[in-house]
Amino acid sequence: TSPLCTWLGCRIMATKVAKSVFGTLPDGREVPLFTLQNETGFKFSVSAFGAAIVSLHCPSKKDGVSDMALGFDDLSDYVKRMPYFGVTVGRVANRIAMGKFSLDGAEFKLAQNNGPNHLHGGEIGFDEKLWISEPNDDCVTFRYTSEDGEEGYPGQLDVSVTFSMTQENGIRIQYKAKSDKPTPVNLSNHSYFNLGGHASGSVLDHDVQIFASSYTPVDDTLIPTGQIADVKGTAFDFTQPRTIKSSFPQNGFDHNFVLSVPTHAMTGTLQLVAKVFHSETGRTMTIFSTQPGLQFYTGNFLDGTKIGKGGCAYHKHNGFCMETQNFPDAINHDAFPSSVLRPGKEYAHETVYQFSW
């Protein structure tokens, strides 16, 4: 029984894991898909391509079961590298300024694949890899080895991401990594959620609470300035539940929140970090994580050209992301939690997206 289950006093529910085929890559490799389901009707599916959440079905008291994860019906659309729907991003999630960093006196140059900056691991990040699958009775683990020099990063990095279902109708994601050389690491899941259902339109009517009293302001290219600013009196104050649209920056949210309970950069203690509520369906998403930061993103770059499941066109603000991670560009900011993983140490983090209705 998990600590969350003990805390909530819930009864034990069995998780079923079913394997199917999501599709075939252009080189002929088959991509497995795993669906985890319990007796309540709550279920989610994860693909070995990108170690990605491709669907998330959740009951509701008002409109039955809906898929709350933006994404595609076909593997081919994920291969085209659409906007990171549901994928595991790395070696370093988020941005690195000017695509460069220094580590132990050596300079490293990375792809500048997001304007002047490096984003989500580079031109071919972990989201574009076919991971090795290891299914078990109640979970599935994906493994990937990132070779020394891949996308400009130093060291061979051995990574695992394990997806399981909690007793509280949650998705538990456990990240682990080891390297044979010092290297920056920052792993996260990039799911776009819409608690009304993936095709229900804008998420700006969702109520959000983020347990963070400060955030990291950014420049025009979304790189942190290095300042850690108080959220009080700003559009970034989600310390009390409120609708997203009630105080909304001109370009939307794409910002890192400094979580109130301090954690170590490589490991940490699971903590409550955010809640999201959708009044029309009665669904609530509660997020727990061991990470020091939370990137809240409101789908600002969705423009209607991405045709998703069932022919649905995803427009601006049709989904939101709650990316638990280290701070953006941490490798270039000494005052931020260190993102450097050294030989003999293990990167180990966990995030839980828990749902109720």
N, C-alpha and C positions, 0 to 999 in steps of 0.2 A: 504494500500500500504506500502511495507517495505521501510526502509531507503535506502537500496541498489537500489531498483527500482526507487525511487525518484531521486537518484544520477545518474542513467543511463538513466532516461527518458523513461522507457519502458512502453508498453501498458499492460493492465490487461489481464491475461490468467487464465481460470478456471482450477482447479486441480480436477481430478476424483480419488476417492479412491475405489478400488475393493477388495473384500475379497474372498479368496479361501482357500483350505486346502493344506498345504505343505506336510503333512504326519502324521504318528502316531508313538509316542515313544514306546519303548519296554514295558512300563507299561500300554499302552493303551490310554494315553492322546493324544488328537488331537492337532496338531500344526497349527495355522492359519498363512496365508501369506497375506500380504497387498501390493497391487500395486498402486502406485501413478503415474499419467500420465497427461500430458497436450497436447495441440493441435499441438505442434511442433514435436511430436514423442519422446520427452524426457520422460523417465519413469524409476522408480526403484522399487524394491520389497524388503520388509523387513519381516523377520520371527520372530515370538514370541519366538522361541528357540534361546537364545543368544542375543535377540534384535539385529538381524544381517541384514546387507545389503547383499542380496544373488544375486542380479542382478542389473545392471545399464546400460540401453540402451540409447545411445546418437547418434544423427545424425552426419553426416559428409558431407562436400562438395564434398568429393572424393570417399567414399566407402559406402555410405548409412548408415544404423543404425547398430551399433555394441554394444555388451555387454562388458563393460570395467572393470567389477569386476571379479576377480578370485574367483572361488567357485565351488560348486557341484550341480548336478542336483537333487540329492536325499537327504532327511533329514538324512538318515542313515549315510551318510558320515560326517555330522556335529556332530552327536552323537558320532562318533568315535574320536572326538576331534582332528581334523586335525589342520593345523597351524593357527588357529584363523582367518580364512577367514571371513572378514566382521563383526565380532562380537563386542559387547560391552564388554570391559574388565574392571574388578574391583574385589574386592573392591579397590585395588590399582593397576593401570596399571603399566607396566614396572617392574623394578627389585628393590628388597630390599636386601641389602647385608647380606649374611649369614643367611637369613630368620629370622631376629630378630630386635627388636627395643625397645627403652625405651620411656615411655610416663607418665608424671606426677609421676615419681618415681617407676613405675611398669614396669617389664620386660615382653615382649611378644615374644613368639616363634612361627614361621610360618613354613609351609612346604618349604623344599629346593627342588623345582621341576625344577630347571634350573641350573645344576651343584651345586655349593655351595649356590646358591642364590634362592630367592623367586621370582616368575614371574607371573604377570597378575592375582593376587588374589589367587593362590594356586592350589591344586590338582583338586578341582571342583569350578572354579570361576564363575563369572556371565555369562560367555560364555556358560556354561553348564546347565543353568537354563531355565525353561519354564516360561516366564514372563506373567503376566496378561495383556490382550490386551484391549485397550479402543479406538476404531476407532471413528473418527469424520468425518465431511463432507470434510475436506481438510487436515487432518493429522491423525496420529495414535500415541497413547501414550502407552508405555509399563511400567508396574510397577513390582517391586520386593522388597520383604522385606528380608534383610539379618539379620538373628537372631544373638543375642549376642553370641560371641564365634565361629561363623562360620569361618572356616579356621584359627582360632586363633585370629581373630580380636575382639576388645572390642566394645560393644554397638550394639543395634538394629538399623540398618540403613534402612531407607525407601527411595527407589530410584525410580525415573521416568526418562525415556528417550523418548522424543517426536521427531518424524520424520515428516517433512513437506516439501513441494516443494515451493521454492521461485519463484517470478515472473521472475527471471533472469536465469531459468533453473538450479536451484541449489538444493542441499539437505541440509536442515537446521536440525541440531541435537541439541536439548536443553536438558541438563542434570540438574537434581535437586536431592538433597539428604538432609535428616535430620537424626540426631542421638540422642539417649538418653544418650550416654556416649561419652567422647572425643575419637576420632578414626581417623586414617589417611584415607583419601579418595582421589582417583585420577582416574577419569573415562575417557575413550577414546574409539574411534571406530578404529578397526584394519583392515579396508578394504585394500586389495591389488588392486591397480589400474594398468591398462595398457591402455593408451589412443589410442593405435592402435587396441585394442580389446583384450580380455582375452587370446586368442589363437595365438596372433601375434608374440610371442617370446620375445626377450630381450627388456628391457626398457632403456638400457644404452644410446640409441640415443635420449632420451627425453631431452629437454632443461628445466633446473630448475633455478628458482630464489627464494632465501629464504631471507626474510628481517630480517636478524640477523647478527650482527657484532661480535658475540662471540658464543662459544659452550662449552660444558662440556666434557673435555677429560676423557677417561675411562681406566680401567685396563684390564688385560687379560680376566676377566670374565664379562666385559661390565658394571662394576660398576663405576660411576663417582669418580674421584680422589678427588674431592672437588674444583679443580681449575676451574676458568672461563677464558678461553683463547680466544685471538683475532683470528679471522678467516683469517686475512690478510696474504697473502703469503703461505697459506696452502691449502690442498685439500678440506677443509671445507668452502672455500670462494665461496658462491653463491650469493654474494651481487649484482652481475650482471648476467644476464642470460647466461648459458653455458650448454653444454651437460654433462650428468652425467659422461660419460666415459673419458671426457677430462682431469680430474684429479681425480683419483680413488684410495682410500686406498686398500691395498692388500686384506683385508678381506671384502671389501665393506663398505657401510654406514649402521650404526646402532647407531646413535648418536643424542643427544639432542641439539637443537639449542636454544640459549637464545634470545628470540624475542626482537626486538629493542624498542618497546613501552612497558613501564612497566605496569604490571597489578597486582592486588591483587590476592593472591592464591585461595581464595574461590569464588570470583566474578571478573568481569572485563568489559572492553569496547570492543566491536567488532572492530577488526583491521585487516588490510591486512597483512597476514603473509607469503604467498608463491604463486608462479605461476609455472605451468608446461605446456610446449607446445610440441606438436608432429607434426612435419612439414609435414609428409607424409599424415596425415588425416586432418590437419588444426585444430585439436581440442586443446583447452586450458582449463586447470583446474585452477581456482583461489580460494585460501583458505583464509577464514576470521575466526578469532577466538578471544575469550576472554582469552584464556589460556596464561601462561607465557612462555611455552616451546613447541617445535615441534620436535618430534622424526622422523627423516628421515631414512627409512629402505629400502634397495634395494633387499629384498628377498634372502638374502645370504644363508639361510638354506633350500631353495627349492632344491630338488635333483632329480626330475624326477619321484619319486615314488608316488607322489600325483596325482592321475588321476582325473581331474576335469570335467567340463561341456563338453558334446559331446565327451568324451574319450580323452580330451587333457591332456597330461602329462606336469605338470608345473616344469620347470627346474630353476636352479639358475638364479636370476636376471630377471625372467619373469614378475615380478610385483614390485611395490614400494608402500610403506605406508607413509602417512603424518599424524602421530598421534599427534594431538594437546592435550597437557597434562601438568601437573606439571613436574618438573625435576625428573629423576629417583633417587631413594633412598633418596628423599627429607626428609623423616622422620629421617634420620641419619645425616643430614647436616644442622647445624644451619644457615649457610649462604645462603641456598637455600630458595625459597618461602615456607612458611609453608604448609604442607599437612594436618594439624590437623583441623578437624571439631568438634566444641564443641556444647553441647546442647543449644538450643535456637537460633543457627545460621543456615543459609541455604547455602549449596553448590549449586551454580548456574552458569553454564557455557554454552556457545553456540559455535558451529562451523558450518560454511557454506562451502560446496564444490560446487562451481559454475562452470558451463560448457558453453563454447561457441564454435562455429564452422563456 
